[in-house]
């Protein structure tokens, strides 16, 4: 082995030791040892001995360790009325204990297994936020199937692409979108009509989940638990597709997920006994990632079907929510309610608001901490990498705009175009290495090769590290604007725009320019009741930015176009003449 290889091996060994130590600290810090009971310990010992360190294990463990603890609540009567503090879940809410939830997962897993779903079979999910989303994810993992979670807002064409590209043979869908599924059905060539199964209300012309379960209820007495082939399962998470066709990132359920998960928990105030509010779409990393982390500590998960600012606050108050995960645009909408309406809700139970999925401006971070206190945690991650960095309130104040520091178990590299490491303050492409990395892109070896370098993975983000060791995103590599030979990083200009008192949100793109090659275009949405002209915006930027970075044009819009997970669709902002990031 060459010297460089020896150094890499030693560094990797040190990283594993550090991650293991951090995991041990997280277990103690989160109160997991104190919550451990003998029945749960037996499950852990048995399943870990079989190599079953995966999300499926969580449900079996908690079903034995704390069977009567509430696992999931789906509010059915939530209304923005500032309910009495500590009122608790009404009787009509759907509530599952950990024991009942694991039983439901086992029952579904058994039915899927008898239906022929197992290793080598891919199932497409198109579900709204509801307990069945978690049940289906875990049951499919237990029988060894691959799961593709699609947005329930997908068009028939998008569903056809996902089904065809993934090779899906079954579709589990929310009955609310039965009309879209009916339109898409002729194009879902790999999925027979009888394998299109509705969840929720019955949908005419389609099978229903209850039918699938009832078909095997006569064998319930002899069935026992569903088979556990979770080591052969996989999740195929398709990227959000803001710059072109989505790519399917393939993640397995090996034991390597444990250390980085505990590393992330250790960087947060997450504790045993938490109540976590899931309000982002569960098919996306922001929601599902923090739901899984919360389940590790045995939290109760409150699942909201959709985001509305006052319903969000009402849920925090009614269920005494301790943690939640959101995207920045949700925080914008909450703050727009104004101080009087915010103060009508008791949010004192909160210990952490996790925000990610899109850049968090320093101005928004400061407003959120002024309204909710030092409970804001900005994280960076991607479908392909899992959660990579976390910034707590202290770092957000000392290094405005930061995405934080690497969580234990994640190693970061910033590389120049020539592959050499960047110095502090220098912008480079961000590469990540951890045991949470996906194995690659489904049916796209070329994209997999382009994204990997020596065991590290890049999704094309540009970043820099400051003198405090905190990382800052500067945009995506494909979004870099070169104006008159000067590199313009959109995030730098966007941060200045967000400092303008009239600006609610802003995005920066490059468009072709005959003289400069590209020019900077700023797309701005103003705060309600605020006014500002193009000249005002440009003068504000000139006072803070070098000439080539100042927007040559400012376009005002009511709101930035975003996809369902909160990411700005910059391709739309560039217009037909703008450069594509495909």
Order of alpha helices (4+ residues) and beta strands (2+ residues): alpha-alpha-alpha-alpha-beta-beta-alpha-beta-alpha-beta-alpha-beta-alpha-beta-beta-alpha-alpha-beta-beta-alpha-beta-alpha-beta-alpha-beta-alpha-alpha-beta-alpha-beta-beta-alpha-beta-beta-beta-beta-alpha-beta-beta-beta-beta-beta-beta-alpha-beta-beta-alpha-beta-alpha
